[in-house]
Amino acid sequence: MNKIVSFYVPLGISSLIAALTHVIVNAVLARSEHPSFTLSSYAVAVSLCLLLETPLTAVRQMTTKFGYDRKSVHSIGILCTFVAVAVLIIGWSIGLTPVGNLVFQYVFGVSPVLIEPTKNVFQVLTLLYILVAVRNIYQGLIINKHRTAWMTFSSSIRIIVMLIASWFLIRAGWTNDGRVGAAIFIAGILIELVVTFLEGRVLKRKLPPDNAEQTIHHAKHLLPFYLPLLYSVLVILNPSIQAALNNTTDPLLAVASFSVALQILNLFVWFCSSLHQIVIQFYTSKRREVLIFLSFLSILSPLLLLLLSFGFAGDPVLRNVLGLEGELLLETRRLLRILAVYVAFYPWVEYFIGRSILIGNTKPIFIGRLFSVSFAILALILCICFFPGLDGKVAGIVMAVSSPVELGIYLLLYRKISTTTMNVSS
């Protein structure tokens, strides 16, 4: 158990530290002469940037699964290069051509006056794709070798650099352009890449040239594993929720309460978002300890979220730190109580994602998410049609049902996987 804790806690902490990235950027842009203008241009641009980055995020999972020899890592690098170039071309076509005007206006609903500033921010953010591609490969190697303390170290250096850059820019008064936020973001990712690269290169040199039958000799052999991870259908859920909340009885209260509750929820979700790595690394040898660790988090996380929903425990955060008052405070508390259900199931969803990656069959991940999101969107439509007075609680109910539905689909799919495959994985 000590090995599991020492492996995972640095991963969880690094995720929490990374979550502060946009908080720092928003704090800088909020000091501009027209904060709503600069914050909006940055927020929309970074949303699209992170959406296109999804295929590169899957590279880390692929390296964790197959990066045990130099030949396999080389094959992963070739596939990653093609993906990064493709994403970069798509990004440039949006940021540098009139296509971007159509995307931001009709897909994201950006007002005409904000389209050009948003495109300018997005043009800067496209530089991230190459940096993230290289970083994710070496992060996968670091995770493979259980050197996760380097993840926390690199994330900490990233935040320190961003804080220093933010202080300098605020002192200089350079806060009136969303591109400043993009530059701070890139500076943080760049320094994180440097630290990760230095450690990752050392680990790569220590790998054997090949690993017998487990070696990946050609990048195309990775496609059956990689393609189901290419895009998560979950990316359409949050925009769907936002659109639905605008059709409730009190849309301003609904959107505001969900926004605050989501920020709090993400602290728990981000900490648990790498639990599949525990399954990949330890399930074969320490099955009992892995299940105990996941059970502990699946109980502790919802209990902490429930505590925050009560005044005696939550007011220091909700009222004193976030400044919530009145009906917004009450609605946020109600939402947190509902979202505790989502948090309770989330570690087990990560468990089955890890099992899928461990056996090299990632189709259940895509199918489970597809059913989950489809069910959630159906629930959104029904709630808005018949219960618009639920306001922000609509989002909480939808997210609360999506996680157990996804878990249920995984359970059904695993019953259909052959006994031979399951024995290999365990």
PEUR-V88330 format. One record per residue. N is the residue number from 1. RES is the residue in one small letter. OMEGA is omega in radians with two decimals (* if undefined). Layout:
N_RES_OMEGA / N_RES_OMEGA
This chain:
1_m_3.13 / 2_n_3.12 / 3_k_-3.14 / 4_i_-3.14 / 5_v_-3.13 / 6_s_3.08 / 7_f_-2.96 / 8_y_-3.07 / 9_v_3.06 / 10_p_3.08 / 11_l_3.14 / 12_g_3.13 / 13_i_3.13 / 14_s_3.09 / 15_s_3.10 / 16_l_3.11 / 17_i_3.13 / 18_a_3.14 / 19_a_3.13 / 20_l_-3.07 / 21_t_-3.06 / 22_h_3.04 / 23_v_3.13 / 24_i_-3.14 / 25_v_-3.14 / 26_n_3.12 / 27_a_3.11 / 28_v_-3.08 / 29_l_3.11 / 30_a_3.13 / 31_r_3.10 / 32_s_3.13 / 33_e_3.11 / 34_h_-3.02 / 35_p_-3.14 / 36_s_-3.13 / 37_f_-3.08 / 38_t_3.13 / 39_l_-3.13 / 40_s_-3.12 / 41_s_3.12 / 42_y_-3.06 / 43_a_-3.12 / 44_v_-3.12 / 45_a_-3.11 / 46_v_3.07 / 47_s_3.12 / 48_l_3.14 / 49_c_-3.13 / 50_l_3.07 / 51_l_3.13 / 52_l_-3.11 / 53_e_-3.06 / 54_t_3.12 / 55_p_-3.14 / 56_l_3.08 / 57_t_3.14 / 58_a_3.14 / 59_v_3.13 / 60_r_3.11 / 61_q_3.14 / 62_m_3.11 / 63_t_3.10 / 64_t_-3.10 / 65_k_-2.96 / 66_f_-3.00 / 67_g_-3.12 / 68_y_3.07 / 69_d_-3.03 / 70_r_-3.14 / 71_k_3.13 / 72_s_3.12 / 73_v_3.09 / 74_h_3.12 / 75_s_3.08 / 76_i_3.12 / 77_g_3.12 / 78_i_3.12 / 79_l_3.14 / 80_c_3.12 / 81_t_3.11 / 82_f_-3.14 / 83_v_-3.12 / 84_a_3.12 / 85_v_3.13 / 86_a_3.12 / 87_v_3.14 / 88_l_3.11 / 89_i_3.10 / 90_i_3.13 / 91_g_3.12 / 92_w_3.14 / 93_s_3.10 / 94_i_-3.05 / 95_g_-3.01 / 96_l_-3.11 / 97_t_3.10 / 98_p_3.08 / 99_v_-3.14 / 100_g_3.10 / 101_n_-3.12 / 102_l_-3.11 / 103_v_-3.07 / 104_f_-3.11 / 105_q_-2.99 / 106_y_3.10 / 107_v_-3.11 / 108_f_3.08 / 109_g_3.14 / 110_v_3.12 / 111_s_-3.08 / 112_p_-3.09 / 113_v_-3.10 / 114_l_-3.02 / 115_i_-3.10 / 116_e_3.07 / 117_p_3.13 / 118_t_3.09 / 119_k_3.13 / 120_n_3.10 / 121_v_-3.10 / 122_f_3.11 / 123_q_3.12 / 124_v_-3.08 / 125_l_-3.14 / 126_t_3.08 / 127_l_-3.10 / 128_l_-2.95 / 129_y_3.12 / 130_i_-3.13 / 131_l_-3.10 / 132_v_-3.13 / 133_a_-3.13 / 134_v_-3.12 / 135_r_-3.06 / 136_n_3.09 / 137_i_-3.10 / 138_y_3.03 / 139_q_3.07 / 140_g_3.09 / 141_l_-3.14 / 142_i_3.11 / 143_i_3.13 / 144_n_-3.08 / 145_k_3.08 / 146_h_3.12 / 147_r_-2.97 / 148_t_3.06 / 149_a_3.08 / 150_w_3.09 / 151_m_3.11 / 152_t_-3.13 / 153_f_-3.11 / 154_s_3.11 / 155_s_3.13 / 156_s_3.10 / 157_i_3.11 / 158_r_-3.12 / 159_i_3.12 / 160_i_3.12 / 161_v_-3.14 / 162_m_3.11 / 163_l_3.12 / 164_i_3.11 / 165_a_-3.14 / 166_s_3.12 / 167_w_-3.13 / 168_f_-3.09 / 169_l_3.10 / 170_i_3.11 / 171_r_-3.13 / 172_a_3.14 / 173_g_-3.13 / 174_w_-3.08 / 175_t_-2.99 / 176_n_-3.13 / 177_d_3.14 / 178_g_3.12 / 179_r_3.06 / 180_v_3.09 / 181_g_3.11 / 182_a_3.14 / 183_a_3.10 / 184_i_3.13 / 185_f_-3.12 / 186_i_3.11 / 187_a_3.12 / 188_g_3.13 / 189_i_-3.12 / 190_l_-3.12 / 191_i_3.07 / 192_e_3.10 / 193_l_-3.11 / 194_v_-3.13 / 195_v_-3.14 / 196_t_-3.13 / 197_f_-3.10 / 198_l_3.13 / 199_e_-3.10 / 200_g_3.13 / 201_r_3.11 / 202_v_3.14 / 203_l_-3.13 / 204_k_3.14 / 205_r_-3.12 / 206_k_-3.14 / 207_l_3.04 / 208_p_3.13 / 209_p_3.06 / 210_d_-3.05 / 211_n_3.09 / 212_a_-3.02 / 213_e_-3.10 / 214_q_-3.10 / 215_t_3.04 / 216_i_-3.05 / 217_h_-3.12 / 218_h_-3.12 / 219_a_-3.11 / 220_k_3.12 / 221_h_3.13 / 222_l_-3.00 / 223_l_3.13 / 224_p_3.09 / 225_f_-2.97 / 226_y_-2.99 / 227_l_3.10 / 228_p_3.10 / 229_l_-2.96 / 230_l_3.10 / 231_y_3.09 / 232_s_3.10 / 233_v_3.10 / 234_l_-3.09 / 235_v_-3.13 / 236_i_-3.05 / 237_l_-3.11 / 238_n_3.05 / 239_p_3.12 / 240_s_3.10 / 241_i_3.14 / 242_q_3.13 / 243_a_-3.13 / 244_a_-3.11 / 245_l_3.10 / 246_n_3.13 / 247_n_3.07 / 248_t_-3.12 / 249_t_3.12 / 250_d_-3.03 / 251_p_-3.13 / 252_l_3.11 / 253_l_-3.12 / 254_a_-3.11 / 255_v_-3.10 / 256_a_-3.12 / 257_s_3.12 / 258_f_3.14 / 259_s_-3.14 / 260_v_-3.13 / 261_a_-3.14 / 262_l_3.10 / 263_q_3.12 / 264_i_3.12 / 265_l_-3.08 / 266_n_3.08 / 267_l_3.12 / 268_f_-3.11 / 269_v_-3.13 / 270_w_3.14 / 271_f_-3.11 / 272_c_-2.99 / 273_s_3.12 / 274_s_-3.13 / 275_l_3.10 / 276_h_3.11 / 277_q_3.07 / 278_i_-3.14 / 279_v_-3.13 / 280_i_-3.00 / 281_q_-2.94 / 282_f_-3.01 / 283_y_-3.10 / 284_t_-3.04 / 285_s_-3.06 / 286_k_-3.08 / 287_r_-3.09 / 288_r_-3.13 / 289_e_3.11 / 290_v_-3.12 / 291_l_3.10 / 292_i_-3.12 / 293_f_3.12 / 294_l_3.11 / 295_s_3.13 / 296_f_-3.13 / 297_l_-3.12 / 298_s_3.06 / 299_i_-3.08 / 300_l_-3.06 / 301_s_3.12 / 302_p_3.10 / 303_l_3.11 / 304_l_3.13 / 305_l_3.09 / 306_l_3.11 / 307_l_-3.14 / 308_l_-3.11 / 309_s_3.10 / 310_f_-3.01 / 311_g_-3.05 / 312_f_-3.13 / 313_a_-3.03 / 314_g_-3.08 / 315_d_3.09 / 316_p_3.12 / 317_v_-3.03 / 318_l_-3.06 / 319_r_-3.02 / 320_n_-3.11 / 321_v_-3.09 / 322_l_3.06 / 323_g_-3.12 / 324_l_3.12 / 325_e_2.97 / 326_g_-3.06 / 327_e_3.11 / 328_l_3.11 / 329_l_-3.12 / 330_l_-3.12 / 331_e_3.11 / 332_t_3.09 / 333_r_3.14 / 334_r_3.14 / 335_l_-3.13 / 336_l_3.13 / 337_r_3.12 / 338_i_-3.09 / 339_l_3.06 / 340_a_3.09 / 341_v_3.13 / 342_y_-3.11 / 343_v_-3.12 / 344_a_-3.11 / 345_f_-2.98 / 346_y_3.12 / 347_p_-3.12 / 348_w_2.99 / 349_v_3.08 / 350_e_3.11 / 351_y_-3.12 / 352_f_3.01 / 353_i_3.09 / 354_g_3.10 / 355_r_3.12 / 356_s_3.14 / 357_i_-3.10 / 358_l_-3.13 / 359_i_3.09 / 360_g_3.14 / 361_n_-3.04 / 362_t_3.12 / 363_k_3.10 / 364_p_3.14 / 365_i_-3.12 / 366_f_-3.09 / 367_i_3.13 / 368_g_3.14 / 369_r_3.13 / 370_l_3.12 / 371_f_-3.12 / 372_s_-3.12 / 373_v_3.12 / 374_s_3.11 / 375_f_-3.13 / 376_a_3.14 / 377_i_3.07 / 378_l_3.11 / 379_a_3.08 / 380_l_-3.10 / 381_i_-3.12 / 382_l_3.14 / 383_c_-3.11 / 384_i_-3.12 / 385_c_-2.99 / 386_f_-3.09 / 387_f_-3.12 / 388_p_-3.14 / 389_g_3.09 / 390_l_3.12 / 391_d_-3.05 / 392_g_3.14 / 393_k_3.04 / 394_v_-3.13 / 395_a_3.14 / 396_g_3.14 / 397_i_-3.11 / 398_v_3.13 / 399_m_-3.14 / 400_a_-3.13 / 401_v_-3.06 / 402_s_-3.08 / 403_s_3.08 / 404_p_3.08 / 405_v_3.11 / 406_e_3.13 / 407_l_3.12 / 408_g_3.10 / 409_i_3.11 / 410_y_3.14 / 411_l_3.13 / 412_l_-3.10 / 413_l_-3.11 / 414_y_3.06 / 415_r_-3.11 / 416_k_3.11 / 417_i_-3.06 / 418_s_3.12 / 419_t_3.14 / 420_t_-3.13 / 421_t_-3.13 / 422_m_3.13 / 423_n_3.11 / 424_v_-3.08 / 425_s_-3.10 / 426_s_*
